Amino acid sequence: MSDIEPCLCIDEVQEIVSKSRPTIYRWIREARQGVGIFPLPINTGGRKRHLLWTRASIMEYLENRSRGSPQSSLNFMSEAEHRKRNDAARQTLKEMGVNLDDPEK
């Protein structure tokens, strides 16, 4: 069995970074535009979209932020790389038995 990295929902991310939900959504928009350093979430899709982050990506973000790392020094994930990571994460969740198409489960 493969090692599965722990994932965090938006409520857990809010608590860890001590920011509001609108701020996190703004950071996601900025990251998608290439001007932000916040890690892009894994979109689980389905009727009710759930956004998940790996614990490691949030911890890396906090570490870089606390060091005052400039945005240009961070490696931004291309849209193709993000899609590939997102697809792999969805597949892993499905293999774990998570029903991504039914928000009640």
C-alpha positions, 0 to 999 in steps of 0.5 A: 500500500502506498503512503498517503499524505494527510490532506487538509480541508479549507477549515483546517487550513484557515485555522493553521494560517489564521486567515479568513475563507475569503482571504484564502480564496483570494490567495488561490486566485493570485496563485493561479494568476502567477502572482501569489505563493499560496499552494493550489488546492486539490479540487475533488470536483463532484456536485459539491466541490471540496478543496483539499491541500496536502499538509506538507504544502501548507507547512512549506508555505508557512516556512517560506512565509516565515523566512520572508522568501520572495515570490520569485524564489518559489517554484510555481507549479504550471497549470499542466503540473497542477492538473496532473497532481490533481488527477493523481490525488483524485485517483488516490482518493477514489482508491481509498473509497472516497465517493467524489461525486456524492457530497453526502459521503 
